[in-house]
């Protein structure tokens, strides 16, 4: 039995992905803050919506998907019911495995996960790290839950805050870029719908090319950048506005904010 505690947007995306991967509604239970949200999940997915305590008592695997600032309260609520034989998967930004272990008070295996919203379309980037009491079998269990909904990468926990800033928040940077490019198309006289189609397909095609070609992004960019051409004129303007430096600073700021949220 798998329980998702705190079934918000990311929790629901994981829930729907697990069901698409072949898990049965009877294999899953969810918890929510609001009764109307619980009812909606029951009606949409056919899963049981229970209290946090009930989930902690019944489930073999607990996926903690609450906001970072709510994690301490949740752990205090479920600690009396969580034994060392369970697997706890923490999906809250900035929350360390040590934080979870200390508050549960037993040598429970904890795996820290950071995924992202493309999990809704089985294209997530998920990174996982083992806590002090989690072994190979626990990492494999976590991978088994996440691989049907995207790519999974094991990383040291010391890199988790950086991964949160890079891939956890990454889709938002992508959407921001798309929005700017579409606005540019409109500025140049293109209808919004056509501009969005062109930008979306260009970026999807570029992403697949980057993933499947094995080429470094610099090589792929240079292949589009002819001497004295249109692309280098655009690149020069991006460099003049320090766009690269802005991305570096933005992702560093996201890393720092994740640490602040975890610290309360």
VOPAGU-2260 file (C-alpha; in pm, 1 decimal, decimal comma):
REM VOPAGU-2260
SITE   aa  ch    i         X         Y         Z
SITE  UNK   A    0       0,0       0,0       0,0
SITE  UNK   A    1     128,4     344,2     -99,5
SITE  UNK   A    2       5,2     663,2      64,8
SITE  UNK   A    3      58,0    1015,6     -69,2
SITE  UNK   A    4      39,3    1257,5     221,5
SITE  UNK   A    5     -43,1    1608,5     106,2
SITE  UNK   A    6    -195,4    1549,4    -235,3
SITE  UNK   A    7    -162,6    1891,3    -394,6
SITE  UNK   A    8     -61,7    1953,6    -755,8
SITE  UNK   A    9     259,5    1751,4    -741,3
SITE  UNK   A   10     104,5    1478,3    -528,0
SITE  UNK   A   11    -186,7    1447,4    -768,2
SITE  UNK   A   12      48,6    1435,8   -1066,1
SITE  UNK   A   13     236,0    1148,9    -902,3
SITE  UNK   A   14     -92,0     976,2    -817,3
SITE  UNK   A   15    -214,4     991,8   -1175,9
SITE  UNK   A   16     124,1     872,4   -1300,3
SITE  UNK   A   17     121,8     571,3   -1069,7
SITE  UNK   A   18    -224,6     478,1   -1193,1
SITE  UNK   A   19    -112,1     508,6   -1555,7
SITE  UNK   A   20     186,8     290,7   -1470,0
SITE  UNK   A   21     -45,3       7,8   -1365,0
SITE  UNK   A   22    -106,6      57,4    -995,1
SITE  UNK   A   23    -467,7      -4,4    -893,9
SITE  UNK   A   24    -674,5     252,2    -703,6
SITE  UNK   A   25    -692,3       0,3    -420,1
SITE  UNK   A   26    -310,5      10,5    -393,6
SITE  UNK   A   27    -312,3     382,1    -318,9
SITE  UNK   A   28    -446,8     620,3     -59,1
SITE  UNK   A   29    -421,1     997,1     -29,5
SITE  UNK   A   30    -448,8    1264,0     236,7
SITE  UNK   A   31    -553,8    1625,9     196,3
SITE  UNK   A   32    -631,7    1924,1     415,7
SITE  UNK   A   33    -976,2    1996,9     275,1
SITE  UNK   A   34   -1276,5    1765,6     258,9
SITE  UNK   A   35   -1381,2    1892,1     -84,3
SITE  UNK   A   36   -1034,4    1818,3    -220,8
SITE  UNK   A   37   -1051,0    1464,8     -78,9
SITE  UNK   A   38   -1390,5    1413,4    -241,9
SITE  UNK   A   39   -1259,2    1535,3    -577,8
SITE  UNK   A   40    -967,9    1290,7    -564,6
SITE  UNK   A   41   -1199,1    1002,9    -473,5
SITE  UNK   A   42   -1432,0    1082,9    -762,0
SITE  UNK   A   43   -1154,5    1138,2   -1016,6
SITE  UNK   A   44    -922,2     848,3    -933,6
SITE  UNK   A   45   -1123,2     606,3    -720,7
SITE  UNK   A   46    -865,1     610,9    -441,2
SITE  UNK   A   47    -930,2     624,2     -70,0
SITE  UNK   A   48    -884,8     959,8     102,2
SITE  UNK   A   49    -792,7     913,5     468,1
SITE  UNK   A   50    -633,3    1101,3     755,9
SITE  UNK   A   51    -257,1    1130,4     789,9
SITE  UNK   A   52    -263,1     898,7    1089,2
SITE  UNK   A   53    -465,7     634,0     903,7
SITE  UNK   A   54    -227,0     650,3     608,6
SITE  UNK   A   55      76,3     616,3     835,3
SITE  UNK   A   56     -75,0     311,3    1003,7
SITE  UNK   A   57    -174,1     129,6     684,7
SITE  UNK   A   58      80,4     208,6     412,3
SITE  UNK   A   59     412,1      34,4     349,4
SITE  UNK   A   60     541,1     335,5     155,2
SITE  UNK   A   61     467,1     692,6     260,9
SITE  UNK   A   62     522,7     972,0       8,8
SITE  UNK   A   63     540,6    1305,1     192,3
SITE  UNK   A   64     432,9    1573,7     -54,5
SITE  UNK   A   65     338,1    1861,4     174,6
SITE  UNK   A   66     493,1    2208,3     153,9
SITE  UNK   A   67     832,5    2240,3     327,4
SITE  UNK   A   68     691,7    2466,0     598,4
SITE  UNK   A   69     426,9    2202,7     683,7
SITE  UNK   A   70     665,5    1906,2     706,5
SITE  UNK   A   71     745,3    1938,5    1077,2
SITE  UNK   A   72     377,0    1935,1    1172,9
SITE  UNK   A   73     307,1    1636,2     949,6
SITE  UNK   A   74     599,5    1435,6    1089,0
SITE  UNK   A   75     490,3    1503,7    1446,6
SITE  UNK   A   76     142,8    1376,2    1356,7
SITE  UNK   A   77     253,0    1050,5    1193,9
SITE  UNK   A   78     564,7     968,9    1403,5
SITE  UNK   A   79     377,4     742,4    1652,4
SITE  UNK   A   80     265,1     517,9    1366,1
SITE  UNK   A   81     580,3     487,6    1153,4
SITE  UNK   A   82     808,9     192,7    1217,8
SITE  UNK   A   83    1151,0     106,2    1082,6
SITE  UNK   A   84     997,9    -139,4     833,7
SITE  UNK   A   85     835,3     142,2     632,2
SITE  UNK   A   86     979,9     337,0     342,4
SITE  UNK   A   87     939,0     714,7     365,2
SITE  UNK   A   88     983,8     921,1      49,5
SITE  UNK   A   89    1014,8    1294,1     111,2
SITE  UNK   A   90     927,9    1517,5    -184,6
SITE  UNK   A   91     943,9    1858,9     -13,8
SITE  UNK   A   92    1199,9    2113,1    -132,6
SITE  UNK   A   93    1486,2    2172,8     108,7
SITE  UNK   A   94    1381,6    1909,2     362,7
SITE  UNK   A   95    1676,8    1683,0     441,9
SITE  UNK   A   96    1656,5    1314,3     516,6
SITE  UNK   A   97    1810,1    1389,0     858,6
SITE  UNK   A   98    1521,5    1628,6     934,2
SITE  UNK   A   99    1271,0    1350,5     861,1
SITE  UNK   A  100    1468,9    1082,1    1045,7
SITE  UNK   A  101    1509,7    1289,4    1360,4
SITE  UNK   A  102    1140,3    1370,3    1385,2
SITE  UNK   A  103    1022,6    1016,9    1320,1
SITE  UNK   A  104    1251,7     893,5    1596,2
SITE  UNK   A  105    1320,7     549,4    1450,5
SITE  UNK   A  106    1575,1     411,8    1205,2
SITE  UNK   A  107    1329,3     437,7     919,1
SITE  UNK   A  108    1465,2     435,4     562,6
SITE  UNK   A  109    1410,7     776,2     404,9
SITE  UNK   A  110    1463,4     862,4      38,4
SITE  UNK   A  111    1462,4    1227,7     -62,3
SITE  UNK   A  112    1308,2    1306,1    -400,4
SITE  UNK   A  113    1274,1    1617,3    -610,0
SITE  UNK   A  114    1059,7    1587,0    -921,1
SITE  UNK   A  115     890,9    1842,7   -1144,6
SITE  UNK   A  116     556,0    1916,0   -1307,0
SITE  UNK   A  117     612,5    1734,2   -1640,5
SITE  UNK   A  118     536,2    1426,2   -1430,0
SITE  UNK   A  119     178,3    1491,9   -1548,8
SITE  UNK   A  120     286,0    1381,8   -1896,9
SITE  UNK   A  121     530,8    1107,2   -1792,0
SITE  UNK   A  122     827,1    1333,7   -1870,9
SITE  UNK   A  123     942,9    1421,7   -1519,3
SITE  UNK   A  124    1301,1    1474,1   -1413,1
SITE  UNK   A  125    1328,9    1317,9   -1067,6
SITE  UNK   A  126    1643,2    1306,7    -855,2
SITE  UNK   A  127    1672,9    1083,0    -549,1
SITE  UNK   A  128    1908,8    1053,8    -252,5
SITE  UNK   A  129    1928,5     797,7      27,2
SITE  UNK   A  130    1910,1     884,2     393,5
SITE  UNK   A  131    2120,5     725,5     667,2
SITE  UNK   A  132    1906,7     411,0     691,8
SITE  UNK   A  133    1810,0     367,3     325,8
SITE  UNK   A  134    1987,8     103,3     121,8
SITE  UNK   A  135    1997,0     -13,4    -236,8
SITE  UNK   A  136    1659,0    -185,9    -209,5
SITE  UNK   A  137    1493,9     136,2     -94,1
SITE  UNK   A  138    1645,6     338,7    -376,6
SITE  UNK   A  139    1522,5      76,8    -621,9
SITE  UNK   A  140    1172,5      94,8    -476,6
SITE  UNK   A  141    1174,0     473,7    -516,1
SITE  UNK   A  142    1302,5     440,2    -871,8
SITE  UNK   A  143    1027,8     188,6    -946,2
SITE  UNK   A  144     765,0     443,2    -844,5
SITE  UNK   A  145     919,6     728,1   -1044,9
SITE  UNK   A  146    1056,1     566,3   -1361,8
SITE  UNK   A  147     709,8     516,6   -1519,0
SITE  UNK   A  148     659,5     894,5   -1509,2
SITE  UNK   A  149     996,6    1015,3   -1637,2
SITE  UNK   A  150    1371,3     996,6   -1587,0
SITE  UNK   A  151    1527,2     923,2   -1247,1
SITE  UNK   A  152    1879,8    1014,7   -1143,2
SITE  UNK   A  153    2058,0     928,1    -818,1
SITE  UNK   A  154    2259,9    1213,8    -670,9
SITE  UNK   A  155    2433,4    1285,1    -337,6
SITE  UNK   A  156    2200,0    1461,9     -98,2
SITE  UNK   A  157    2443,1    1755,0     -86,9
SITE  UNK   A  158    2335,2    1830,9    -445,7
SITE  UNK   A  159    1960,1    1820,5    -379,0
SITE  UNK   A  160    1914,7    2194,2    -322,0
SITE  UNK   A  161    2090,8    2264,4    -650,8
SITE  UNK   A  162    1874,6    2005,9    -828,0
SITE  UNK   A  163    1562,5    2167,6    -684,4
SITE  UNK   A  164    1669,7    2501,6    -831,8
SITE  UNK   A  165    1776,9    2352,3   -1164,4
SITE  UNK   A  166    1520,7    2086,1   -1257,0
SITE  UNK   A  167    1254,0    2121,9    -988,9
SITE  UNK   A  168    1195,9    2485,9   -1083,4
SITE  UNK   A  169    1329,2    2435,5   -1436,0
SITE  UNK   A  170     993,7    2409,7   -1617,1
SITE  UNK   A  171     900,8    2758,1   -1493,2
SITE  UNK   A  172    1215,4    2904,4   -1652,5
SITE  UNK   A  173    1121,9    2728,9   -1975,3
SITE  UNK   A  174     766,4    2868,9   -1970,7
SITE  UNK   A  175     905,6    3215,1   -1895,7
SITE  UNK   A  176    1132,0    3188,7   -2200,2
SITE  UNK   A  177     845,3    3068,5   -2420,5
SITE  UNK   A  178     629,4    3358,5   -2303,1
SITE  UNK   A  179     902,4    3607,5   -2394,4
SITE  UNK   A  180     960,0    3451,6   -2737,6
SITE  UNK   A  181     587,4    3451,8   -2815,8
SITE  UNK   A  182     567,8    3818,9   -2716,9
SITE  UNK   A  183     856,3    3884,1   -2953,6
SITE  UNK   A  184     666,0    3711,6   -3233,7
SITE  UNK   A  185     362,8    3930,7   -3164,5
SITE  UNK   A  186     586,8    4239,0   -3168,1
SITE  UNK   A  187     703,5    4132,3   -3514,4
SITE  UNK   A  188     344,6    4102,5   -3639,0
SITE  UNK   A  189     279,8    3731,3   -3586,2
SITE  UNK   A  190     -61,4    3614,4   -3455,4
SITE  UNK   A  191     -32,0    3482,2   -3098,2
SITE  UNK   A  192    -149,2    3128,3   -3180,7
SITE  UNK   A  193      95,6    3093,3   -3470,1
SITE  UNK   A  194     381,2    3234,6   -3262,4
SITE  UNK   A  195     305,9    2990,4   -2980,6
SITE  UNK   A  196     295,3    2695,0   -3222,9
SITE  UNK   A  197     629,2    2791,6   -3377,3
SITE  UNK   A  198     805,1    2851,9   -3045,8
SITE  UNK   A  199     666,1    2536,5   -2882,8
SITE  UNK   A  200     762,2    2306,1   -3169,7
SITE  UNK   A  201    1102,8    2470,4   -3206,7
SITE  UNK   A  202    1181,3    2410,6   -2840,0
SITE  UNK   A  203    1039,5    2056,9   -2836,6
SITE  UNK   A  204    1246,4    1974,4   -3144,8
SITE  UNK   A  205    1558,5    2131,6   -2994,8
SITE  UNK   A  206    1511,0    1941,7   -2667,3
SITE  UNK   A  207    1473,0    1607,7   -2845,9
SITE  UNK   A  208    1774,8    1688,2   -3062,7
SITE  UNK   A  209    1982,2    1770,8   -2754,9
SITE  UNK   A  210    1870,6    1454,8   -2574,2
SITE  UNK   A  211    1907,5    1211,8   -2864,1
SITE  UNK   A  212    2207,0    1346,7   -3055,4
SITE  UNK   A  213    2454,8    1323,9   -2768,6
SITE  UNK   A  214    2607,2    1651,3   -2884,5
SITE  UNK   A  215    2712,1    1929,3   -2647,8
SITE  UNK   A  216    2469,3    2224,7   -2656,3
SITE  UNK   A  217    2749,3    2454,1   -2772,5
SITE  UNK   A  218    2802,5    2235,7   -3082,3
SITE  UNK   A  219    2430,8    2234,2   -3160,3
SITE  UNK   A  220    2403,9    2610,6   -3115,4
SITE  UNK   A  221    2706,4    2674,6   -3336,2
SITE  UNK   A  222    2546,9    2462,7   -3610,4
SITE  UNK   A  223    2263,1    2718,2   -3626,4
SITE  UNK   A  224    2490,5    3022,1   -3594,8
SITE  UNK   A  225    2622,6    3127,7   -3935,0
SITE  UNK   A  226    2888,8    3399,4   -3961,8
SITE  UNK   A  227    2723,5    3737,9   -3990,4
SITE  UNK   A  228    2378,4    3581,3   -3983,2
SITE  UNK   A  229    2052,6    3634,4   -3796,7
SITE  UNK   A  230    2123,7    3395,4   -3510,9
SITE  UNK   A  231    2455,8    3550,2   -3408,5
SITE  UNK   A  232    2289,0    3892,4   -3412,0
SITE  UNK   A  233    2032,1    3760,7   -3164,5
SITE  UNK   A  234    2297,3    3588,1   -2950,5
SITE  UNK   A  235    2502,4    3908,4   -2936,2
SITE  UNK   A  236    2197,4    4095,3   -2808,8
SITE  UNK   A  237    2131,0    3829,6   -2542,0
SITE  UNK   A  238    2492,5    3858,6   -2429,3
SITE  UNK   A  239    2468,8    4238,6   -2425,1
SITE  UNK   A  240    2178,1    4206,2   -2181,6
SITE  UNK   A  241    2369,2    3951,8   -1968,0
SITE  UNK   A  242    2100,5    3684,3   -2007,4
SITE  UNK   A  243    2346,7    3405,9   -1925,2
SITE  UNK   A  244    2453,9    3580,5   -1604,5
SITE  UNK   A  245    2089,9    3641,5   -1515,1
SITE  UNK   A  246    2015,2    3268,1   -1541,5
SITE  UNK   A  247    2312,8    3185,4   -1322,3
SITE  UNK   A  248    2197,6    3433,9   -1059,0
SITE  UNK   A  249    1833,2    3322,2   -1083,1
SITE  UNK   A  250    1909,5    2954,7   -1028,1
SITE  UNK   A  251    2143,0    3039,1    -741,3
SITE  UNK   A  252    1862,4    3248,2    -586,6
SITE  UNK   A  253    1622,1    2955,4    -621,5
SITE  UNK   A  254    1874,9    2731,4    -442,7
SITE  UNK   A  255    1907,5    2982,6    -159,8
SITE  UNK   A  256    1531,1    3024,0    -125,5
SITE  UNK   A  257    1488,1    2647,3     -97,6
SITE  UNK   A  258    1727,9    2646,4     194,9
SITE  UNK   A  259    1538,6    2931,1     358,8
SITE  UNK   A  260    1205,5    2749,9     328,0
SITE  UNK   A  261    1349,5    2437,9     484,6
SITE  UNK   A  262    1490,6    2639,5     774,1
SITE  UNK   A  263    1141,1    2771,9     848,7
